[in-house]
Amino acid sequence: MSDIYKIGLIGCGVVGQQVAEILRCEADEISKKTGLRLQLVRVCDKDRSQAVKAGIPDDLFTTQAADIFNDKSIAAVVELVGGTTVAKDFVLRALDAGQDVVTANKALLAKFGREIYRAAHAQNRAVAFEASCGGGIPLILPLRNGLVANRINAIYGILNGTCNYILSEMSTKGKSYAEALAEAQAAGFAELDPTLDVSGGDTAHKLAILASIAFCCDVDLDRLNVEGIEQLDAEDISAGKELGYVCKLLGIAQRADSGISLRVHPAFVHHDHPLASTAGSFNAISVYGNWVGHTLFLGRGAGGKPTASAVVADLIDLASGNAGRTFRYPMLNDCTTAPKYVPVEELRSRFYVRLQVADRPGVMGKITNVFGARQISIRAVTQHERVEAAVGGSVSVVVLTHEAVEGRMREALDEISALDVVQAKPVLIRVVSEHAEYAS
């Protein structure tokens, strides 16, 4: 193991700079622990100033990615440019050149993973992507190695630090969505354009990757039901808190006899659930296996240092030969059959519903009749203070249901919205229960 394992880096932004820093500062530590010598020999970026920030010597820097692909001494290419068009081209060119690839690009793998994996297998190369789903949290390796004897039944994940920070601020400090978002941006936890994060898109990318490994199938990103947090109101966060719940944006993957369900949406989880206590920009992922039961992964899900840590872990896995062996497992090779998806309308859940209704007798009778006609049982009803003439003299009523079929709930809310006593569009938030640890 004394040979030097040479690396080319494409993309010298925040994560790329930290990767270069780890490889420079921790070379002796890595060698002492593994017997491996990792060396960064080429760095490519369109902006030289980025490499200067990272202290990259001039003789290592290039603006031409071809310089890396044409260097036969380079064993692995780290792709950190982001996006899906140029990044995909770089990854495929590296594989075609006989180089292994490390990437943190969740959008690329969620959309084109199967094509990239096939290209790697055709060249007898490997693609390592631990950093794509949970920043510095080890997730991919446990699913592919440590939990490989298990039939994974479900994954519940807080997979986006931006959203978790915003929801934590709304819950603990009573801030509005707009206020919490502005604070997240000021603190560096949210982009100037936060759309991909707050819309649920980023979480969907990560969930698609995790589900494809956990369920050994080719996940179609377009089949995920995705909702974001943009429409959440501080009133609902507060009302849920009074009922003993904390609101989180969850990515949920579940296995059932009839297929798999994949969805991203805000959800109330009970305050004593481990996911409920995950605050700020932290991520947490609950994985349920038929033998191991419930396992929880917690840590920094984004940021330069945590993500770079995972990238370097992948490089060590490649250099040792471990990644090449696990990459050839059928879960990323032979499992190209599309799964059967359970329609969201058939899923069962408990629901939180907030209604703005006229403050007069008989209103709740009309509403409960609609729920009853669709076999939706009410667990609790709470009524908040009257809002005076500004909205016609109304009250805010929160209904918490027992478990019900989502399609019936949607039909009920459509009918309730049409009632003359309902003065605003109903608010619906799913209430997620603890998954059965040893599901059959």
Kinemage of the C-alpha trace (Angstrom):
@kinemage 1
@onewidth
@group {chain A} dominant
@subgroup {mainchain}
@vectorlist {calphas} color= white
{ca met a 1} P 0.000 0.000 0.000
{ca ser a 2} L 2.974 2.318 -0.240
{ca asp a 3} L 2.138 3.511 -3.776
{ca ile a 4} L 0.870 7.054 -4.103
{ca tyr a 5} L -2.803 7.295 -5.067
{ca lys a 6} L -3.077 10.319 -7.354
{ca ile a 7} L -6.176 12.497 -7.490
{ca gly a 8} L -7.565 15.126 -9.842
{ca leu a 9} L -10.064 17.698 -8.527
{ca ile a 10} L -12.566 19.503 -10.761
{ca gly a 11} L -14.273 22.396 -8.996
{ca cys a 12} L -12.471 24.448 -6.384
{ca gly a 13} L -15.365 26.108 -4.609
{ca val a 14} L -16.126 25.854 -0.897
{ca val a 15} L -16.108 22.041 -0.775
{ca gly a 16} L -13.235 21.676 -3.243
{ca gln a 17} L -11.050 23.996 -1.187
{ca gln a 18} L -11.734 21.965 1.942
{ca val a 19} L -10.945 18.704 0.132
{ca ala a 20} L -7.574 20.143 -0.886
{ca glu a 21} L -7.013 21.281 2.696
{ca ile a 22} L -7.744 17.844 4.162
{ca leu a 23} L -5.492 16.078 1.662
{ca arg a 24} L -2.677 18.506 2.501
{ca cys a 25} L -3.093 18.720 6.283
{ca glu a 26} L -4.151 15.175 7.104
{ca ala a 27} L -1.883 13.207 4.754
{ca asp a 28} L 0.200 11.783 7.601
{ca glu a 29} L -2.885 10.957 9.693
{ca ile a 30} L -4.490 9.134 6.773
{ca ser a 31} L -1.292 7.235 6.051
{ca lys a 32} L -0.843 6.257 9.705
{ca lys a 33} L -4.385 4.868 9.888
{ca thr a 34} L -4.646 3.230 6.459
{ca gly a 35} L -1.167 2.824 5.028
{ca leu a 36} L -2.316 4.835 2.002
{ca arg a 37} L -0.688 7.902 0.474
{ca leu a 38} L -3.207 10.192 -1.226
{ca gln a 39} L -1.862 13.029 -3.349
{ca leu a 40} L -3.710 15.829 -5.117
{ca val a 41} L -1.814 16.290 -8.385
{ca arg a 42} L -4.196 18.383 -10.518
{ca val a 43} L -6.898 20.979 -9.787
{ca cys a 44} L -9.243 22.371 -12.424
{ca asp a 45} L -11.483 25.401 -12.104
{ca lys a 46} L -12.517 28.161 -14.490
{ca asp a 47} L -11.553 30.732 -11.841
{ca arg a 48} L -7.928 30.802 -10.729
{ca ser a 49} L -8.783 32.895 -7.666
{ca gln a 50} L -10.591 29.928 -6.120
{ca ala a 51} L -7.429 27.839 -6.235
{ca val a 52} L -5.425 30.735 -4.778
{ca lys a 53} L -7.771 30.793 -1.777
{ca ala a 54} L -7.077 27.111 -1.247
{ca gly a 55} L -3.318 27.585 -1.523
{ca ile a 56} L -3.102 25.421 -4.653
{ca pro a 57} L 0.372 25.743 -6.268
{ca asp a 58} L 0.434 27.146 -9.802
{ca asp a 59} L 1.880 23.962 -11.263
{ca leu a 60} L -1.154 21.944 -10.053
{ca phe a 61} L -3.753 24.323 -11.462
{ca thr a 62} L -5.437 24.171 -14.865
{ca thr a 63} L -8.530 25.596 -16.475
{ca gln a 64} L -8.812 22.593 -18.825
{ca ala a 65} L -10.520 19.475 -17.479
{ca ala a 66} L -8.937 17.496 -20.326
{ca asp a 67} L -5.595 17.894 -18.555
{ca ile a 68} L -6.962 15.672 -15.807
{ca phe a 69} L -8.620 13.080 -18.069
{ca asn a 70} L -5.477 12.774 -20.210
{ca asp a 71} L -3.192 12.217 -17.223
{ca lys a 72} L -2.885 8.445 -16.979
{ca ser a 73} L -1.287 8.664 -13.538
{ca ile a 74} L -4.512 10.017 -12.015
{ca ala a 75} L -6.515 7.186 -10.472
{ca ala a 76} L -9.561 9.142 -9.281
{ca val a 77} L -11.368 12.325 -10.279
{ca val a 78} L -13.364 14.342 -7.758
{ca glu a 79} L -16.279 16.160 -9.431
{ca leu a 80} L -17.464 19.189 -7.442
{ca val a 81} L -18.713 21.570 -10.138
{ca gly a 82} L -22.434 21.102 -9.380
{ca gly a 83} L -25.325 21.156 -11.814
{ca thr a 84} L -26.113 18.249 -14.110
{ca thr a 85} L -24.985 19.148 -17.629
{ca val a 86} L -21.264 19.901 -17.406
{ca ala a 87} L -20.885 17.661 -14.365
{ca lys a 88} L -22.372 14.684 -16.178
{ca asp a 89} L -20.003 15.205 -19.090
{ca phe a 90} L -17.006 15.363 -16.750
{ca val a 91} L -18.033 12.211 -14.874
{ca leu a 92} L -18.551 10.191 -18.052
{ca arg a 93} L -15.276 11.439 -19.539
{ca ala a 94} L -13.384 10.447 -16.396
{ca leu a 95} L -14.897 6.955 -16.469
{ca asp a 96} L -14.120 6.632 -20.159
{ca ala a 97} L -10.512 7.544 -19.358
{ca gly a 98} L -10.363 4.669 -16.871
{ca gln a 99} L -10.548 6.843 -13.754
{ca asp a 100} L -12.741 6.250 -10.729
{ca val a 101} L -15.051 9.108 -9.705
{ca val a 102} L -16.041 10.734 -6.423
{ca thr a 103} L -18.976 13.148 -6.501
{ca ala a 104} L -21.147 15.040 -4.027
{ca asn a 105} L -23.663 15.855 -6.755
{ca lys a 106} L -27.070 14.622 -5.615
{ca ala a 107} L -29.010 16.196 -8.494
{ca leu a 108} L -26.737 14.459 -11.003
{ca leu a 109} L -27.146 11.030 -9.404
{ca ala a 110} L -30.879 11.405 -8.756
{ca lys a 111} L -31.491 12.227 -12.420
{ca phe a 112} L -28.771 10.251 -14.225
{ca gly a 113} L -27.456 7.797 -11.658
{ca arg a 114} L -28.378 4.651 -13.539
{ca glu a 115} L -26.698 5.857 -16.732
{ca ile a 116} L -23.560 6.800 -14.811
{ca tyr a 117} L -23.443 3.489 -12.921
{ca arg a 118} L -23.784 1.564 -16.172
{ca ala a 119} L -20.945 3.567 -17.721
{ca ala a 120} L -18.753 2.833 -14.695
{ca his a 121} L -19.470 -0.896 -14.822
{ca ala a 122} L -18.724 -0.964 -18.551
{ca gln a 123} L -15.261 0.476 -17.809
{ca asn a 124} L -14.772 -1.641 -14.657
{ca arg a 125} L -14.559 1.566 -12.650
{ca ala a 126} L -16.388 2.778 -9.528
{ca val a 127} L -18.391 5.856 -8.572
{ca ala a 128} L -18.327 6.866 -4.898
{ca phe a 129} L -20.910 9.343 -3.619
{ca glu a 130} L -21.082 9.318 0.181
{ca ala a 131} L -21.129 13.128 0.240
{ca ser a 132} L -24.215 13.355 -1.977
{ca cys a 133} L -26.929 12.648 0.599
{ca gly a 134} L -25.939 13.702 4.078
{ca gly a 135} L -22.877 15.917 3.910
{ca gly a 136} L -20.539 14.469 6.520
{ca ile a 137} L -23.025 11.871 7.787
{ca pro a 138} L -22.116 8.314 6.720
{ca leu a 139} L -25.257 7.001 4.990
{ca ile a 140} L -24.339 5.340 1.704
{ca leu a 141} L -21.685 3.054 3.181
{ca pro a 142} L -23.947 1.761 5.979
{ca leu a 143} L -26.730 1.016 3.479
{ca arg a 144} L -24.338 -0.795 1.124
{ca asn a 145} L -22.236 -2.554 3.767
{ca gly a 146} L -23.232 -2.423 7.419
{ca leu a 147} L -26.965 -2.948 6.803
{ca val a 148} L -26.691 -5.129 3.703
{ca ala a 149} L -28.142 -8.192 5.486
{ca asn a 150} L -31.315 -6.245 6.250
{ca arg a 151} L -34.465 -5.739 4.251
{ca ile a 152} L -34.838 -1.967 4.603
{ca asn a 153} L -38.481 -1.207 5.335
{ca ala a 154} L -38.428 2.563 5.714
{ca ile a 155} L -36.327 5.710 5.743
{ca tyr a 156} L -37.460 8.932 7.437
{ca gly a 157} L -35.049 11.781 6.915
{ca ile a 158} L -34.454 15.410 7.769
{ca leu a 159} L -32.216 15.863 4.741
{ca asn a 160} L -32.002 19.615 4.278
{ca gly a 161} L -30.281 21.846 6.805
{ca thr a 162} L -31.748 25.062 5.389
{ca cys a 163} L -35.320 23.902 5.945
{ca asn a 164} L -34.547 22.461 9.355
{ca tyr a 165} L -32.963 25.730 10.455
{ca ile a 166} L -35.985 27.719 9.268
{ca leu a 167} L -38.496 25.399 10.937
{ca ser a 168} L -36.463 25.352 14.159
{ca glu a 169} L -36.510 29.162 14.279
{ca met a 170} L -40.255 29.233 13.632
{ca ser a 171} L -40.870 26.647 16.351
{ca thr a 172} L -38.570 27.859 19.111
{ca lys a 173} L -38.714 31.627 18.538
{ca gly a 174} L -42.137 32.108 16.958
{ca lys a 175} L -40.720 33.689 13.816
{ca ser a 176} L -42.598 33.885 10.538
{ca tyr a 177} L -41.349 31.904 7.544
{ca ala a 178} L -40.035 35.100 5.912
{ca glu a 179} L -38.180 36.162 9.065
{ca ala a 180} L -36.630 32.733 9.589
{ca leu a 181} L -35.565 32.505 5.940
{ca ala a 182} L -33.904 35.929 6.089
{ca glu a 183} L -32.029 34.905 9.221
{ca ala a 184} L -30.931 31.633 7.602
{ca gln a 185} L -29.565 33.590 4.636
{ca ala a 186} L -27.746 36.024 6.906
{ca ala a 187} L -26.200 33.115 8.832
{ca gly a 188} L -25.075 31.392 5.637
{ca phe a 189} L -27.473 28.465 5.991
{ca ala a 190} L -29.568 29.447 2.954
{ca glu a 191} L -28.701 30.516 -0.580
{ca leu a 192} L -29.784 33.909 -1.931
{ca asp a 193} L -32.131 31.883 -4.131
{ca pro a 194} L -33.328 29.191 -1.694
{ca thr a 195} L -35.892 27.642 -4.064
{ca leu a 196} L -34.263 24.226 -4.446
{ca asp a 197} L -34.049 23.853 -0.676
{ca val a 198} L -37.389 25.255 0.510
{ca ser a 199} L -39.396 23.656 -2.321
{ca gly a 200} L -38.316 20.182 -1.198
{ca gly a 201} L -36.323 19.574 -4.385
{ca asp a 202} L -32.978 19.057 -2.647
{ca thr a 203} L -34.529 16.591 -0.208
{ca ala a 204} L -36.168 14.744 -3.116
{ca his a 205} L -32.790 14.280 -4.846
{ca lys a 206} L -31.276 12.785 -1.710
{ca leu a 207} L -34.275 10.571 -0.987
{ca ala a 208} L -34.224 9.181 -4.529
{ca ile a 209} L -30.575 8.133 -4.121
{ca leu a 210} L -31.114 6.571 -0.693
{ca ala a 211} L -34.249 4.723 -1.806
{ca ser a 212} L -32.555 3.317 -4.897
{ca ile a 213} L -29.951 1.669 -2.667
{ca ala a 214} L -32.265 0.710 0.199
{ca phe a 215} L -34.888 -0.853 -2.080
{ca cys a 216} L -32.513 -2.057 -4.845
{ca cys a 217} L -34.466 -0.395 -7.621
{ca asp a 218} L -34.274 2.281 -10.281
{ca val a 219} L -36.097 5.244 -8.724
{ca asp a 220} L -37.781 7.703 -11.054
{ca leu a 221} L -37.366 11.166 -9.536
{ca asp a 222} L -40.586 12.333 -11.216
{ca arg a 223} L -42.594 9.761 -9.247
{ca leu a 224} L -41.856 11.412 -5.914
{ca asn a 225} L -44.627 13.459 -4.340
{ca val a 226} L -42.839 16.672 -3.296
{ca glu a 227} L -44.070 19.591 -1.193
{ca gly a 228} L -41.969 22.339 0.346
{ca ile a 229} L -42.201 24.609 3.380
{ca glu a 230} L -42.926 27.936 1.633
{ca gln a 231} L -46.606 27.966 2.615
{ca leu a 232} L -46.142 27.100 6.280
{ca asp a 233} L -47.564 29.614 8.717
{ca ala a 234} L -46.261 30.382 12.195
{ca glu a 235} L -49.805 29.854 13.480
{ca asp a 236} L -49.687 26.193 12.458
{ca ile a 237} L -46.217 25.646 13.887
{ca ser a 238} L -47.477 27.075 17.182
{ca ala a 239} L -50.734 25.097 17.150
{ca gly a 240} L -48.851 21.873 16.463
{ca lys a 241} L -46.501 22.639 19.335
{ca glu a 242} L -49.484 23.037 21.684
{ca leu a 243} L -50.622 19.560 20.632
{ca gly a 244} L -47.196 18.074 21.362
{ca tyr a 245} L -45.754 18.054 17.841
{ca val a 246} L -42.760 19.560 16.055
{ca cys a 247} L -42.870 20.397 12.339
{ca lys a 248} L -40.114 18.997 10.097
{ca leu a 249} L -39.602 18.689 6.363
{ca leu a 250} L -39.292 14.932 5.916
{ca gly a 251} L -38.171 12.721 3.077
{ca ile a 252} L -40.012 9.429 3.555
{ca ala a 253} L -39.399 6.157 1.737
{ca gln a 254} L -41.534 3.163 2.713
{ca arg a 255} L -41.811 -0.388 1.485
{ca ala a 256} L -45.165 -2.189 1.358
{ca asp a 257} L -46.547 -5.357 -0.201
{ca ser a 258} L -48.101 -3.271 -2.974
{ca gly a 259} L -44.905 -1.343 -3.803
{ca ile a 260} L -42.913 1.585 -2.462
{ca ser a 261} L -43.948 5.095 -1.536
{ca leu a 262} L -41.600 8.065 -1.836
{ca arg a 263} L -42.586 11.514 -0.684
{ca val a 264} L -41.261 14.802 0.644
{ca his a 265} L -43.473 17.096 2.687
{ca pro a 266} L -43.758 19.018 5.965
{ca ala a 267} L -44.954 16.768 8.771
{ca phe a 268} L -45.677 16.923 12.468
{ca val a 269} L -43.681 14.435 14.530
{ca his a 270} L -44.281 13.885 18.225
{ca his a 271} L -41.949 15.857 20.470
{ca asp a 272} L -40.401 12.696 21.959
{ca his a 273} L -39.389 11.258 18.569
{ca pro a 274} L -35.608 11.504 17.890
{ca leu a 275} L -36.236 13.478 14.701
{ca ala a 276} L -38.175 16.128 16.649
{ca ser a 277} L -35.115 17.108 18.688
{ca thr a 278} L -32.918 17.587 15.609
{ca ala a 279} L -32.556 21.363 15.565
{ca gly a 280} L -30.841 24.063 13.550
{ca ser a 281} L -28.947 23.053 10.428
{ca phe a 282} L -28.403 19.458 11.535
{ca asn a 283} L -29.699 16.508 9.519
{ca ala a 284} L -31.042 13.246 10.925
{ca ile a 285} L -32.050 10.064 9.155
{ca ser a 286} L -33.964 7.151 10.670
{ca val a 287} L -33.474 3.827 8.883
{ca tyr a 288} L -35.587 0.782 9.724
{ca gly a 289} L -34.304 -2.706 8.874
{ca asn a 290} L -35.996 -6.017 9.533
{ca trp a 291} L -33.072 -7.295 11.648
{ca val a 292} L -31.319 -4.223 12.987
{ca gly a 293} L -34.533 -2.373 13.845
{ca his a 294} L -34.282 1.405 14.117
{ca thr a 295} L -30.941 3.098 13.446
{ca leu a 296} L -30.452 6.866 13.571
{ca phe a 297} L -27.799 8.878 11.721
{ca leu a 298} L -27.244 12.450 12.921
{ca gly a 299} L -24.808 15.180 11.954
{ca arg a 300} L -23.929 18.092 9.709
{ca gly a 301} L -25.717 17.534 6.427
{ca ala a 302} L -24.009 20.300 4.479
{ca gly a 303} L -21.114 22.746 4.556
{ca gly a 304} L -17.589 22.684 3.226
{ca lys a 305} L -15.860 20.785 6.007
{ca pro a 306} L -18.423 17.993 6.603
{ca thr a 307} L -18.922 17.393 2.874
{ca ala a 308} L -15.170 17.379 2.219
{ca ser a 309} L -14.754 14.843 5.013
{ca ala a 310} L -17.105 12.478 3.173
{ca val a 311} L -15.363 13.096 -0.159
{ca val a 312} L -11.983 12.157 1.307
{ca ala a 313} L -13.516 9.085 2.961
{ca asp a 314} L -14.653 8.009 -0.515
{ca leu a 315} L -11.147 8.560 -1.889
{ca ile a 316} L -9.707 6.337 0.833
{ca asp a 317} L -12.348 3.710 0.061
{ca leu a 318} L -11.344 3.800 -3.599
{ca ala a 319} L -7.625 3.716 -2.889
{ca ser a 320} L -8.023 0.698 -0.604
{ca gly a 321} L -10.095 -1.157 -3.177
{ca asn a 322} L -13.157 -1.360 -0.903
{ca ala a 323} L -15.302 0.971 -3.006
{ca gly a 324} L -14.568 -0.973 -6.175
{ca arg a 325} L -15.749 -4.202 -4.571
{ca thr a 326} L -18.970 -2.812 -3.095
{ca phe a 327} L -19.769 -0.863 -6.271
{ca arg a 328} L -19.985 -4.175 -8.123
{ca tyr a 329} L -22.732 -5.419 -5.796
{ca pro a 330} L -25.989 -6.055 -7.694
{ca met a 331} L -27.752 -3.246 -5.822
{ca leu a 332} L -26.052 -0.761 -8.167
{ca asn a 333} L -25.637 -3.080 -11.126
{ca asp a 334} L -28.434 -5.533 -11.834
{ca cys a 335} L -31.351 -3.765 -10.141
{ca thr a 336} L -32.581 -1.760 -13.103
{ca thr a 337} L -36.236 -2.796 -12.905
{ca ala a 338} L -38.555 0.083 -12.085
{ca pro a 339} L -40.472 -0.472 -8.831
{ca lys a 340} L -44.215 -0.292 -8.399
{ca tyr a 341} L -45.169 2.994 -6.754
{ca val a 342} L -48.010 3.269 -4.271
{ca pro a 343} L -50.129 6.298 -5.276
{ca val a 344} L -50.098 9.043 -2.673
{ca glu a 345} L -53.911 8.943 -2.655
{ca glu a 346} L -53.750 5.429 -1.174
{ca leu a 347} L -51.394 6.269 1.682
{ca arg a 348} L -52.708 6.360 5.228
{ca ser a 349} L -51.784 9.002 7.764
{ca arg a 350} L -53.113 11.088 10.601
{ca phe a 351} L -53.804 14.700 9.673
{ca tyr a 352} L -53.702 18.170 11.169
{ca val a 353} L -56.273 20.463 9.537
{ca arg a 354} L -56.752 24.160 10.323
{ca leu a 355} L -59.958 25.831 9.225
{ca gln a 356} L -60.941 29.484 9.330
{ca val a 357} L -64.717 29.366 9.843
{ca ala a 358} L -67.637 31.631 10.649
{ca asp a 359} L -68.214 32.021 14.380
{ca arg a 360} L -71.787 30.800 14.604
{ca pro a 361} L -73.711 27.693 15.739
{ca gly a 362} L -73.851 24.583 13.558
{ca val a 363} L -70.531 25.131 11.802
{ca met a 364} L -68.721 22.161 13.317
{ca gly a 365} L -71.712 19.947 12.603
{ca lys a 366} L -71.412 20.643 8.878
{ca ile a 367} L -67.684 19.950 8.937
{ca thr a 368} L -67.869 16.740 10.952
{ca asn a 369} L -70.597 15.442 8.629
{ca val a 370} L -68.224 15.792 5.670
{ca phe a 371} L -65.444 13.965 7.495
{ca gly a 372} L -67.819 11.251 8.678
{ca ala a 373} L -69.158 10.619 5.182
{ca arg a 374} L -65.616 9.704 4.113
{ca gln a 375} L -64.873 7.554 7.150
{ca ile a 376} L -62.457 10.079 8.647
{ca ser a 377} L -62.538 9.885 12.431
{ca ile a 378} L -61.749 13.005 14.463
{ca arg a 379} L -59.351 12.629 17.364
{ca ala a 380} L -59.374 16.176 18.754
{ca val a 381} L -60.703 19.665 18.007
{ca thr a 382} L -59.306 22.911 19.358
{ca gln a 383} L -60.664 26.402 18.789
{ca his a 384} L -58.599 29.572 18.919
{ca glu a 385} L -59.626 33.157 19.621
{ca arg a 386} L -62.178 34.915 17.485
{ca val a 387} L -60.895 37.145 14.690
{ca glu a 388} L -63.135 40.189 14.440
{ca ala a 389} L -64.599 42.019 11.465
{ca ala a 390} L -61.332 42.189 9.509
{ca val a 391} L -62.158 38.705 8.255
{ca gly a 392} L -65.857 38.720 8.948
{ca gly a 393} L -65.882 37.505 12.533
{ca ser a 394} L -64.291 34.069 12.318
{ca val a 395} L -62.502 31.531 14.455
{ca ser a 396} L -59.550 29.298 13.764
{ca val a 397} L -60.396 25.656 14.351
{ca val a 398} L -57.779 22.890 14.407
{ca val a 399} L -58.898 19.340 13.720
{ca leu a 400} L -56.620 16.387 14.465
{ca thr a 401} L -57.759 13.154 12.849
{ca his a 402} L -57.125 9.495 13.411
{ca glu a 403} L -55.429 7.615 10.586
{ca ala a 404} L -57.215 8.081 7.268
{ca val a 405} L -56.684 7.526 3.564
{ca glu a 406} L -55.153 10.594 1.923
{ca gly a 407} L -57.416 10.501 -1.123
{ca arg a 408} L -60.504 10.648 1.081
{ca met a 409} L -59.012 13.467 3.099
{ca arg a 410} L -58.396 15.485 -0.076
{ca glu a 411} L -61.981 14.904 -1.207
{ca ala a 412} L -63.266 15.967 2.214
{ca leu a 413} L -61.250 19.183 2.179
{ca asp a 414} L -62.476 20.024 -1.322
{ca glu a 415} L -66.063 19.718 -0.079
{ca ile a 416} L -65.351 21.605 3.146
{ca ser a 417} L -63.712 24.440 1.192
{ca ala a 418} L -66.968 24.892 -0.707
{ca leu a 419} L -69.053 25.324 2.465
{ca asp a 420} L -70.345 28.865 2.982
{ca val a 421} L -69.104 28.827 6.590
{ca val a 422} L -65.457 28.264 5.587
{ca gln a 423} L -63.660 31.550 4.944
{ca ala a 424} L -60.178 30.469 3.803
{ca lys a 425} L -58.476 27.527 2.167
{ca pro a 426} L -57.935 24.739 4.735
{ca val a 427} L -54.375 24.058 5.870
{ca leu a 428} L -53.301 20.394 5.830
{ca ile a 429} L -50.205 18.944 7.510
{ca arg a 430} L -49.629 15.208 7.855
{ca val a 431} L -48.897 13.781 11.299
{ca val a 432} L -46.227 11.096 11.109
{ca ser a 433} L -46.214 8.317 13.665
{ca glu a 434} L -43.200 6.294 14.781
{ca his a 435} L -42.570 3.555 12.228
{ca ala a 436} L -42.953 0.004 13.546
{ca glu a 437} L -39.400 -1.031 14.427
{ca tyr a 438} L -39.775 -4.605 13.289
{ca ala a 439} L -42.358 -4.372 10.517
{ca ser a 440} L -43.304 -7.634 8.849
